[in-house]
Amino acid sequence: MKILGLSGSLRAGSHNAKLLRAAGDLLPPEAELVVFDGLKAIPPFDEDDEHTRPDAVQALWDAIADADAVLVATPEYNHSLPGQLKNAFDWLSRPLADSPLRNTPTAVIGTSTGLFGAVWAQAEARKVLAAIGARVLDRELPVGLADDAFHEQGHLSDEDQTLALAGILAELVGEAQQSLRPARAAS
């Protein structure tokens, strides 16, 4: 089973990329996390270009289409999700009926250097993903004070947060397995 990880942060030392790596370490052996690293190359959404997707957009489209589930880790910018992440979601929504996110099990987690752990950004991301048609888990993982939230090895420092992340991942994997069963029965 392939879970596509998507970090809403573009910076090299991203706490959200670190959170995705921590999630990958908690997945069961039958699941692998593949992190998409091309978000920075996606151009601004423009309806004039939606019928001929730019290569970077097509790469994200294909990566999601090839995945069994999606795990988004988002920081919070100005009490909302980062513009580049929202921009990518806009590209993925056109045309809506063909979106690779449609019916795809998806979870949203996040970390920020503030106290609240990107709670508002996670809520905004879930709202947008649901509008696109993703099967979004109604869960969140707010990891605040990100500078101190991880061990040197990359794992979360807080045991309760680790357990919560493991629970979200188990639910996401379960949703993805349910999606795979009808496809396997048909073949």
N, C-alpha and C positions, 0 to 999 in steps of 0.2 A: 504494500500500500504506500502510495506517495502523497505526502502532505507538502503543499507549496507554502513556504514561509515568505512573508512580504513585510519588510520593515518600512515604516513611514518616515524614517529618518535617513537622510542622505549622507551624513557625516561619517567619516572613517571610524571614529571611536564611539559609534552609536550605542547607547544603552539598550535600545530596542533590538538592535542586531544581537547584542549579548543575551537579551531575554529570549530571542528565538533559539540561540545556541543552547541555552539552558533547557528550553522546551524539547529540543531535539534529543538531549541526553535522557529525558524522562519518557520518551516514547517506547512502546512495547517493541520487541524485536521484529515483528512483522510489518512495522511502519518505519518509513524513513522521511526525514525532513530535508527538503531541497529548497535552499534559499534563493529567491530571485534577486539578482543584484543590479538590474538594469533600470530601476525606477528613475534615476537621474537623467537618463537619455530620452525619456518620453517627452515629446513636445507638448505645448499647450493645446488643449482640445479646441478644434475648429470644425464646425459643421461642414465647411467647404471641403475638408479633407477626410471626412468620416467614411467615405466609400472606397478610398484607397489608403488603408492604414499605413502609417509610417512603420519602418522596420522595427523600431523599438516597441511600438504598440503591438505589433504582430507577435513579437517575441513573448511579451507578457500574456497575450491572448492564448498563444499556443501552450505556454507553461501552465496556465490555469486549466486549459482544456485537457492537458495530459495528467493532471493531478486528480486524486480522489477526494481531497479536502484542501481547504485553505486556512492558514493561520496568519492573521494580521497582527503585528505589534506596532503600536502607534505612540509617538510622543504627543504632547499637547502644546499647540501654538495658539496663543490668544484665546484660550478656552474652547478650542475646536481642533479638528484634525488638520494636519499639514496640507498646504495647498497642492503639493506634488502628489500626495496620496489621493486627494479628492480628484485631481485632474486625471489620474490613472483610472479611478472608478468611473469617471465620466466617459472616457474612451471605451471602457469595458461594457458600458450600458448601451452602446450604439452598434447595430440595431438591438433593441432590448430583447426581442424574441430569440435572438441568436447568441446572447451573451454567454460566455463560458462559465460565468458565475451562477447562471440560472440553475436552481436545484442543487447547487454544490454545497455540501456541509462546510460551514465557515465559522471560525471563532475569532474574537478580537480580544487582545490583551494589550497592556501598555505600561510603560514606565516613564517617569519624569523626575527631574531634580527637585520639584516642589513636593509638598506634603501629600497631595491628592492622587498621585500616580496616574495622571492622564484619564481620569474618570469621564470628564466631559468629552474628550476626544474619542474615547471608546464608544460612548453612547452615540455620538455623531456618526462614527464609522458603521456601527450596527444599523443605524437608521438608513444610511445610504445603501449599504449592502442589501438590506431587506427590500428596498425600493427597486433594486436591480433584479431581485428574484433569488438571491442566495438563501440557503437554509441556515440562518444565523442562530447560533446558540445564544440563549438569553443569559449569558454569564459574563462576568468581567473579572479582570485581575489587575487591580490598581497597585502598582509597585512605586511607592513614593521614595523620595530621597535617594535617587538612583546612584549617586556617587558612592554610597555606602551599602547598597542593596545586594552586592555580589561578592562572593569569595574570590580569591585570586584565581582559583580553578574555573571560575565562570558560573558556578552554581549560585542560586539564590541563598542569601544569608539567613533569611527567616524561614523556619521550618513550616509554619502555617501557610506562607505563600507558596512554598514548594508543594505542599499537599494540595492546595487550591489549584495550582497549575497542573499537577498530575490529574486531578479530577476533571478539569476542562479538557485535557488531552484525551482522557479515557472516553469522555462523552463524544468528542469530535471523532475519534477512531470508531466508536460504536455507530455513530451516524453514517460514517463513510462505509462501514461494513454492511449496514442495512441497504445502502444504495447499491452496493456491489452484488448483493444476493439476487435481485431480479435479473440483472445482466447475466450472471452465471447460470441461472435456471433456464434462460432463453437459449444459451449456447450448447 
